[in-house]
Amino acid sequence: MRKILLSIALLLNAIYIIACPVCERNQPRVLKSITHGAGPESRWDYVIVWVTVAIVLGTFFFSVKWLIRPGETSDRHIKRFILNDE
């Protein structure tokens, strides 16, 4: 019962996140019904956001890649000193 009430509360709360009519009218076509407040002031705002998205996606990609396959094959790597059972 508690999970159901929490789910209902979160769904009803999501209604307030949708942009109001005034903000929707002032936003560019791409951001309509998504955000509140003033829209981007120039094309540079889009450039900054997309560069940031590219950096975050690149960081995420390499973090997952090196977490799955670290690639340390050297016998002199520091993990060999720590994991050495001798």
N, C-alpha and C positions, 0 to 999 in steps of 0.2 A: 504494500500500500504506500509505503514511504517513497519507493522508487517512482511509482506512478505520479504521486503529487509533485515530486521534484521534476519529473519530465514535463508535466503540464506547466509548472512555473517557468521552466526554461523556455518552452515553446511560446508561452504568452509574453515573456520578456523579449523574445526575438522580434516581436511586432514593433517595439519601440526603437529598434536598431535601424529599421528601414527609414530612408530619408523622408523628411516632411515635404509637402508640396512646394514650398518656397525654395528649399535647397535643391529639390529635384529640377525645378525650372532653371536654376542658376548653374547647374553642373553641365559639363560637356556630355555629348551623347554616350561616350564610353563609360562614364561614371554615374549616369542617371539611376536613381533608386538604390544606390549603393552607399553613398557617403553624405554626411552633413557638412555644412560650412561652405566656405569659399572654394571654388574650383581652382585648378592650376592657373597661375598668372601668366605663364609663358610656355613656349615649347621646351625651354631648359628644364622645367619641372619634370616633364616626361623623360627627358634624357637622364636626369639624375636618378629617377625611379628605376628605369630600365638598366642602367649601369649597376645600381645597387642589387637588383634582382639577379643579374648575371654573376656578380661577385658571390652572392649567397648561394646560388645554384652550383657554382664551381666549387666553393668551399664544401658544400654538402656532398657533392659527387666524390671529391678526393677523400673526404673524411670516411665515407662508407667504403670506398675502394681500399684504402689503406687499413681500415679496420678488418675487412674480410681477408685481404691478402697483403700482409705487411711487407714481404719481400726482402727481409733481412737474411742474407745467406752467408755473410762473412763469419768466420770463426772468431774474429776479434770484436764482434759486436757486443755491446754492453750487456745485452740480455743473456749472452753465454756466460758471463761472469756471475750474474745473479742466479741463473737457473742451474748452475753447475752443482751437481750433487756430490762431488768428490770431497 
